[in-house]
């Protein structure tokens, strides 16, 4: 378990999964990177959703500092309805260790 201020680092060589979603009739991609134990450790959204990378960086750092994916899902879906299907998929990836990603 992480203590306040700790950050779990991802390995340099890590498994990733990418999936395409649609929002407003336009496709976008989400790439997920995993820790060695199969839990989600980083999330990157394509430029059409996250132009400057701020959301991707914030979500990834939150995961690496111990914020649960479920908490992130609840907060993002509440404020950004377009994330509903995507966040459910991320939680599924987390519970399955990314085995059924594409």
Secondary structure as GFF3:
##gff-version 3
##sequence-region A 1 102
A	DSSP	beta_strand	16	23	.	.	.	ID=ss1
A	DSSP	beta_strand	26	34	.	.	.	ID=ss2
A	DSSP	beta_strand	40	45	.	.	.	ID=ss3
A	DSSP	alpha_helix	54	64	.	.	.	ID=ss4
A	DSSP	alpha_helix	69	79	.	.	.	ID=ss5
A	DSSP	three_ten_helix	81	83	.	.	.	ID=ss6
A	DSSP	alpha_helix	84	96	.	.	.	ID=ss7
###
